[in-house]
Amino acid sequence: MNTMPSEELLSIGELSQRTGASVRSIRHYDEHGLLATVRASNGYRMFPVKVVTQVRQIQRMIATGFTIEDIRSFPDCMLLIEGARSCDQITEVQRQRLETIDRQIADLEKRRARLIKTLSEGTFPPVD
């Protein structure tokens, strides 16, 4: 964390407005070391303008199903460049995430089918 900024700084509220992320989410990202921050003389957390890009990238990755821990393991370039392409280093993580989502979809489809059967028959079907 720096103490002598040389560029425009944003308060957490301003960062929230520019990105659409909640203040709570921004704090969460910062606590996990995903954002560049500085402390103002009053002790408040301030963010360089480049963090707008970082927050947007984090939001995109989370919307794709990645966890904060996953994102922490990604190369920094993926956070610093808006719309950055995936790197070879995370291809396996992406494949694993896709497999997890596919398993969740399959489970939900089974549950849906069981619920439809329950509604049509009026009783709960036996567990497979």
N, C-alpha and C positions, 0 to 999 in steps of 0.2 A: 504494500500500500504506500503510495507516494504522499508527500506533504507539500511539495512546491509545484503546483500545476502551471503549465504554460499554454493551455488552451481553454476554450470555453467549457464551463462545467455546468452540469444539470443537477438540480435537486432530484430526489427520488420521485417527488410528485410530478415534476416536469418530464422525467423519463417515463413515468407511467402514462402521462398524456400522449407523448410522442409514439409510444409503442402499443398502447392498449393493454399492456400487462398491469396487473394489480400491483400495488405497493408491496403487498405481502409476497407475491411471486418474485418480485425484484429482490427483495430481502433474502428470500430463499435461494435464489441463484447466486447472490453475492456471498451468502454464508457457505456455499459449497465451492467457492473459489472460481466461479465461472465468469465473473465480471471484473473489469478494472475499476477500482475505486480510489478515491483520495479522501482525506479528512480535512474539512475546512477548519479555520481557527476556532470556530465555536464547537467543534467536535462532530458536526453533522457530516454524514456520508454524502459525497458529491461524485458525480459520474462524468467522465469525459464524453463528448458527443459520440465518439466511436462506439460507445456501449449501446446506442440505439440499435445498431446493426447486430451486436451480440445478442441482445434480448430478442430481436425478431428471429434470428437463427435458432435460438433455444426454443422459442415458441413453435417454430416449424418442426423441429426435431421431436418435441414432446407430442405434437399433434400426429406425428407419424408412429408414435408408440414407444419412443425411447425414453428411458428413465434418466434422471439427473446423473446417476452413477455411470450409465452408458455414455452420456454426453461428456462427462468429465474425462473419459478415456479417449475421446476423439482428438485429432490433431487441432491445435489452436487455429490453423487457417480456416477451418470449417466454421468457427465462430466469428472470425474477423472479416470475412468476405460475405456480404449479403448474397444469398442464392448460390453459395459455393457448392460445387459438385462434390459428390461423395468420393472419398479416397479409397484406395485399395485396402488401407489399414482397417477400415470399418465394414468391408463387404461381408465378412463372416458374421459380425454382430447384426447386420441388416438381415442376413439370411435366417439367423436364429430368431430374431424378432418376428419375421414373417411366419416362421414355423409356429411360434407361440400364438400368433393371431389366428392362424389356420386351425389350430387345436381349439381355441376359444370359440371360433365360429362353428366348428363341428359339434362342440358340446352344446352350444346354444340351439343349434338346429335339432339336436336330439330332445332337448328340453321342450322346444316349441312343439315338436311332433307329439310328445307325451301329453302336453297340455291340450292340444287339439283333440287328441283321443279321449282325454278325460272329459272335456266339454261335450263331445259327441256321445259318449257312452254313459256319462254321469258317475263314473267310478274311476279311481286311480288305477292305471294299468300296472302290472307287476314290473319290478325293476329288472332290466336285462342283465 
